[in-house]
Amino acid sequence: MALQFSPELVAGSGGIKAFRICKMSTTAFTGLPSTAAADFVVGVTDGSTRRFDTTDGQHANEGEQISLQPSNCVQIEAGGTVTAGAAIKASTAGVGIATTTTGDVPLFVALEGAASGEIFWAYRLPSAKPLP
């Protein structure tokens, strides 16, 4: 049985929303929304929002703990139209978008299709291989 470990991170400046791809900041144990295929991604936030205050839609505000989904199968918010089997990279504010750009390093593969703003299932790729 594989041990599942999720680093205990807090949100950096600006916070992070639910179902967003999360990268490391340059501050120890601090996460930010990933915005580029070259980011060092540490996971995807789960679907929870701030306890007792969900009016801003944030998963975590600056300094609050981030909860990452504990599996390689994750749910991500689509930043555009996604089709099943598409290579996925991070875009603005940590949403996932399909990519076919040469040199991009896809982080996930979509397990189903989704429209912009919808939550879709994806699988975290085990390696970092640029698209040819």
Secondary structure, DSSP 4 states (H G I P E B T S, - for coil): -PPP----EEE-TT-EETT-EEEE-SSTTEEEE--STTS-EEEEB-S---TT--TT-EEE-TTSEE-B-SSSEEEEEBSS-B-TT-EEEE-GGG-EEE---TT----EEESS-B-TT-EEEEEE-SS-----
